[in-house]
């Protein structure tokens, strides 16, 4: 799956325009649904080994246009993971405190620790996407940030962290349908932002910004993966598969502490059970265990009329 979905880079790469957001690469939904439980079982076992090893970590970076399915992806991936070993963070508009620092300052504070699977809902890439399209930083600063991102990600890789960067690729029409669905369902109004409609007028600008970010920040050690996202079932299957492949390659190991297992098992041999005989008003312990008499309170008589 990783070879299939790796973002095209290099001279002549056509970018996102050449990738069909509805492509399922020949996979049928029924087949994906059959495979998914086994993938989740393997994912759970691999995550347990990662957590037990306590040496390395995984960081899943999710980016995409509005309504591309970042929240849905997190919910799906989490269903195959133990929450104890997961750290999820959504990057919103920077706070005044965050703006007083370099753009990577707030990101460094959220990277997962040893044994943890981290998931970023949006990420440091917002600073070369929104920053470029909305003109929030001068062109020279945007250019500097591409290099800073590559150095930052290389640094994380050297610490034993594996990055899985995923762009959720949806079409302009699919986005419209999802926005309409939110408006037509009152229980989903809380997810609707009228600004999302305004952003649709900038679709081409954001697409170009993503093309540039994927081109400039997809390296051999930390590549981008483009997951067609019009079909939610394929998106979920593909990302689960990517995560399993990543953990398989890491091959985390259970620790092997120096335990004297025979001696410890001997200490856990069951004791001889206590036998009990009953007499009116008392329970008398007999058998090999220490004898004991336990007086029981008298049971009041109940008059029946």
Helices and strands as residue ranges (DSSP letters): H 2-5, G 15-18, H 29-53, E 57-64, H 70-78, G 83-85, E 86-90, H 96-99, H 105-108, E 117-121, H 126-133, H 139-158, E 161-169, H 172-184, G 186-191, H 195-200, H 203-216, E 224-228, H 232-250, H 261-267, E 275-279, E 282-286, E 293-295
